């Protein structure tokens, strides 16, 4: 079984020049991504949250991650909007506590957030309350996160490339090609 860091480097290089931007950031990618995949393989569900500008990406991820393929089990992932459509109206700790209570009733402790977007967005406040959240965060250094620049003219392309690599990483981990637990 291959180390996830080495596997990621090989996968990035296999894509060629289009993904070369990620090679220098691979260690920032490997740590949070391996932790997220480990949680998924441990049976946790993903509650996906994006900022307003990345809602398109949430729809893309939800449509692709469980696309019909005979080779992989379905991944338990839901958009927070489908759980609580009024989550944009949450303001303050007490209201977020009520959302977390509902998620606890639904999932117990068997879920993680996956947040994609600007760190200053109020939607990020929901995800920042949990230590095991998987972040693709923009314009902010945040613990155990993969940082991107929201002003990057190629950001949308990079997000699609990251999702493709995440999906490939998930496959590799599920089928025992890589070790995400070490």
C-alpha positions as a printed Julia matrix, in Angstrom:
182×3 Matrix{Float64}:
   0.0    0.0     0.0
   1.43   3.34   -1.08
   1.85   6.41    1.11
  -0.84   9.02    0.32
   1.69  11.85   -0.11
   3.64   9.9    -2.72
   0.47   8.69   -4.42
  -0.78  12.3    -4.62
   2.48  13.48   -6.15
   2.31  10.7    -8.75
  -1.34  11.5    -9.52
  -0.57  15.21   -9.89
   2.35  14.52  -12.21
   0.29  12.07  -14.23
  -2.13  14.89  -15.09
   0.72  16.86  -16.65
   1.08  20.61  -16.92
  -2.58  21.35  -16.19
  -2.15  20.32  -12.55
   1.45  21.45  -12.06
   0.27  24.36   -9.86
  -0.71  21.8    -7.22
   2.65  20.05   -7.03
   4.2   22.75   -4.85
   1.08  22.77   -2.63
   0.78  19.0    -2.31
   1.69  18.86    1.38
  -1.01  21.42    2.17
  -3.35  19.17    0.15
  -2.31  15.82    1.61
  -2.85  16.45    5.32
  -6.47  17.66    5.32
  -7.5   15.44    2.41
  -6.15  12.25    3.95
  -7.91  13.14    7.23
 -11.2   13.69    5.38
 -10.93  10.43    3.45
 -10.06   8.59    6.64
 -13.27   9.93    8.23
 -15.31   8.84    5.21
 -13.8    5.35    5.32
 -14.6    5.29    9.05
 -18.28   5.65    8.18
 -18.89   9.36    8.6
 -21.21  11.34    6.35
 -20.24  14.61    4.71
 -22.33  17.75    5.1
 -21.23  20.03    2.26
 -21.27  23.81    2.74
 -20.09  26.41    0.25
 -20.11  30.16    0.16
 -22.66  31.75   -2.17
 -20.22  32.06   -5.07
 -19.38  28.33   -4.99
 -22.93  26.93   -4.85
 -22.39  25.75   -8.43
 -19.53  23.59   -7.17
 -21.7   22.0    -4.5
 -24.2   20.97   -7.18
 -21.36  19.66   -9.34
 -19.86  17.61   -6.5
 -23.21  16.17   -5.47
 -23.94  15.21   -9.08
 -20.55  13.61   -9.7
 -19.42  11.95   -6.48
 -22.17   9.33   -6.59
 -22.62   9.14  -10.35
 -23.58   5.62  -11.39
 -20.41   3.53  -11.45
 -20.29  -0.1   -10.65
 -16.82   0.01   -9.12
 -17.42   2.14   -6.01
 -19.92   2.22   -3.15
 -21.99   5.36   -2.69
 -20.54   8.11   -0.51
 -22.86   9.57    2.16
 -22.83  13.27    1.25
 -25.53  15.92    1.52
 -25.69  19.63    0.94
 -26.53  21.57    4.1
 -29.18  23.38    2.08
 -31.1   20.13    1.66
 -31.02  19.53    5.41
 -31.97  23.05    6.46
 -32.87  25.41    3.58
 -32.84  28.45    5.87
 -29.25  28.06    7.03
 -28.36  31.4     5.48
 -30.57  33.04    8.1
 -28.5   31.66   10.96
 -26.76  34.35   12.91
 -25.04  33.98   16.21
 -23.9   31.04   18.24
 -27.28  30.08   19.66
 -28.86  29.6    16.23
 -25.87  27.61   15.0
 -26.17  25.5    18.18
 -29.75  24.64   17.15
 -28.53  23.53   13.71
 -25.81  21.42   15.34
 -28.41  19.86   17.64
 -30.46  18.86   14.6
 -27.38  17.39   12.91
 -26.57  15.48   16.12
 -30.08  14.02   16.13
 -29.71  13.05   12.47
 -26.12  11.79   12.37
 -24.9   11.53   15.95
 -21.17  12.2    15.84
 -20.9   10.42   12.48
 -20.54  13.46   10.21
 -18.01  16.05    9.13
 -18.4   19.34    7.33
 -16.72  19.99    4.01
 -16.54  23.75    3.53
 -15.53  25.4     0.26
 -15.35  29.16    0.14
 -14.13  32.37    1.69
 -13.18  32.17    5.32
 -14.94  35.41    6.15
 -18.3   34.2     4.8
 -20.89  33.69    7.53
 -21.51  30.16    6.23
 -17.93  29.35    7.23
 -18.87  30.05   10.85
 -20.95  26.87   10.87
 -18.03  24.74    9.69
 -15.41  26.45   11.84
 -17.06  25.2    15.0
 -15.9   21.64   14.37
 -12.27  20.54   14.5
 -12.74  17.79   11.91
 -14.07  20.02    9.11
 -12.46  19.6     5.71
 -11.71  23.07    4.32
 -10.97  24.38    0.87
 -10.77  27.92    2.17
  -9.99  31.15    0.34
  -7.85  34.06    1.44
  -7.33  32.83    4.99
  -4.84  30.65    6.8
  -6.86  28.22    8.82
  -5.84  25.1    10.7
  -5.69  21.9     8.66
  -7.1   23.5     5.54
  -6.24  23.74    1.89
  -5.88  27.44    1.09
  -6.74  29.03   -2.24
  -6.83  32.59   -3.56
 -10.33  33.83   -4.4
  -8.84  36.36   -6.84
  -7.11  33.67   -8.92
  -8.36  34.0   -12.5
  -8.23  30.2   -12.84
  -9.97  29.42   -9.54
 -12.98  27.62  -11.02
 -10.74  25.37  -13.12
  -8.57  24.64  -10.09
 -11.63  23.73   -8.0
 -12.76  21.25  -10.64
  -9.25  19.8   -10.8
  -9.15  19.49   -7.01
 -12.47  17.67   -6.98
 -11.22  15.28   -9.65
  -8.1   14.56   -7.57
 -10.23  14.18   -4.43
 -12.47  11.69   -6.22
  -9.45   9.74   -7.49
  -7.96   9.81   -3.98
 -11.18   8.46   -2.53
 -11.16   5.61   -5.04
  -7.53   4.79   -4.29
  -8.17   4.73   -0.54
 -11.36   2.67   -0.82
  -9.62   0.03   -2.9
  -6.54  -0.22   -0.74
  -4.07   1.45   -3.1
  -3.11   4.15   -0.59
  -2.88   4.49    3.17
  -4.65   7.6     4.47
  -4.47   6.57    8.09
  -0.8    7.27    8.74
